Amino acid sequence: MSVSTVASDQSVCSPLSVLGRDVTVPLVTGGEVTYAALDYAASAPALQRVWDDVAAYAPYYGSVHRGAGYLSQLSTDLFENARRTVAEFLGCREDDQVVFTRSTTDSLNLLAAALPADCQVFVFETEHHASLLPWREARVTYLDAPRTPQQAVEILERALADRAPSPDARLRSREGEAPGPALVCVTGASNVTGELWPVRELAAAAHAHGARIALDAAQLAPHHPVSARDLGVDWVAFSGHKLYAPFGAGVLAGRADWLREAEPYLAGGGASRKVTRRADGGVDVEWHESAARHEAGSPNVIGAYAIASACKALTEVGFDTLVARERHLIRKVGEGLRDVPEVKVLSLFGDDAPRVGVISFVVEGWNSSHFAAALSAEYGIGVRDGLFCAHPLVRTLLGSDPQVQGECGAPEAVPGEKSLNAIRVSFGAGTPEEHVERFVRAVKELVRDGAKWSYRTEGGRCVPTD
């Protein structure tokens, strides 16, 4: 379906129903306006469908894997059915495991804890901190930011080809000097630029050099179909709160062997199959080999069910429809920002690179926190400003050095001074077209006329004066 078709078909253009769509907020200039939530990359609003499903289940809530009662059995079935729904949504292979976690960050820390001894990890500096930082116990190679998708593949291939043999002779293969285990971790869509990464090509390169690959799909899964089988990735991680199911749950799905062989991520009930006392007073533990091995404690059944509900809702609508509508909104925002010479959109691969509904930019003569504060206070528009928990990438794009840190690593904001961080607008399946039109209009008015209100710095952020 073409973008032009979507633009003229109002039934296709209709946003999905989300919570908060009718919330009004006060403006410093007087009156109220319907809130334009344009910070989907941080947390997307919950789908009304997800909320309704959770509300319908709530009276039947019970312990999972623990009780013989009807509600406990019902909750257990619902929890395990959610696992199967997620596996289908992610195109998992038959022997893959789906582990429920708290978030993408938690998922990748779990995978980091499951790495075999002496594993070497390759990660681009362009990653979100969730996929940049968890590998503290591994040998990590940080790769420079590429400027084209093809260059990303070439950088990875060179790094993998040059990796040294394992320093631990016990871990070398029978060929003698072969490298030890290796993992590549890469984002599917940047949380800063929204640009799509060449995941399939990177996976092929990793496997050609005997490495495995984990996909951070936090920004990709809400916007595009993700299939572990089709993309050739070994693991996929994502968060429910970005997939229109903000209930503190996430997913790590993929190959079972490293997860099965690793010590449990958390030790406790649910992860253990059998616990016995030894004669010497110690304890012997037999751990589960299934996903339960890394799901100790009472699981977040509400969160898992919410994720599964969101997976079903997006699948039923169809990603072809969702992608086409989002491209229409991306084009509307992109064309609007290009009309303002003072605005510079941040990009690694170029302004025309395929992207999801995430766009970061800076405005000449404006501190980004000041600009974001004015969007909120004077237009009722919620965006994000800062370094977006991707400090190396944003600094590369801005050409700036580390500065005094404020909120989430953003440099301290001073109204009117040059910005050392960026502004991010992000949207998705629940975004009305009016919200992006209001955003574009607000950007043009602020650049042309300036802010209507005065602002001060408080706690490192710009806020309206009383």
Secondary structure, 3 states (H helix, E strand, C coil): CCHHHHHHCHHHHCCCCECCCCCEEECCCCCEEECEECECCCCCCCEHHHHHHHHHHHHHCCCCCCCCCHHHHHHHHHHHHHHHHHHHHCCCCCCCEEEEECCHHHHHHHHHHCCCCCCEEEEECCCCHHHHCCCCCCEEEEECCCCCHHHHHHHHHHHHHCCCCCCCHHHCCCCCCCCCCEEEEEECECCCCCEECCHHHHHHHHHHCCCEEEEECCCCCCCCCCCHHHHCCCEEEEEHHHCCCCCCCEEEEECCHHHHHCCCCCCCCCCEEEEEECCCCCEEEEECCCHHHHCCCCCCHHHHHHHHHHHHHHHHHCHHHHHHHHHHHHHHHHHHHHCCCCEEECCCCCCCCCECCEEEEEECCCCHHHHHHHHHHHHCEECEEECCCCHHHHHHHHCCCCCCECHHHCECCCCCCCCCCEEEEECCCCCCHHHHHHHHHHHHHHHHHCCCCCEEEECCEEEECC
